[in-house]
Amino acid sequence: MSTDSTFSKTCAALSKLIHQKLRAFSRAADTFCIGFGEDTIYVNLKGQSIVKPEYAIHIQCYWEITEDGKVILSQDDFNKARAGVTVQTFQSEQFGNSIYDEVAHNINANVKNNPVYVVTFEADITGGFQLMLSNNYVIKVYPDDPSEGESWRYFKINADDSHLVIFDDVI
């Protein structure tokens, strides 16, 4: 995908998030997952109904969240033990052990009680972007890993639409 095409597709996808409600931060191993929009019912392969957000971004490159310009959570926090977890027992894959898990849990509780919305965004030709939210949070994504793997993907959950996938080798 060319840089012009990447930029255009990134802008088109992120524009769908304007005024959408931030639902939650989650993770799948070391992939950062963000949900936006209305809650929707999704039926999984076992036939079980699960509530999911309408839109999702899954991020595998470097990212950070700032509040009033200060970094409060980043990709690095997946690999840092939260208070009370010893270095000997820390396993980043175990949910609840990392600083990420602790901070994400607190942010999720806060946005559940105080709704937060996407206000605007900025994108760049490398496939990076910033989402500015209504509570002075900014989600920043930097696809700069030279491994040529997947940086991030955007998709509408429970839809037949294709995913927008941005790879690290955009530039």
Beta strands, then each sheet from edge to edge (+ up, - down):
strand 1: 22-28
strand 2: 31-43
strand 3: 49-59
strand 4: 62-67
strand 5: 70-74
strand 6: 118-123
strand 7: 129-133
strand 8: 137-142
strand 9: 150-156
strand 10: 164-167
sheet 1: 1+ 2- 3+ 9- 10+
sheet 2: 5+ 4- 8+ 7- 6+
end
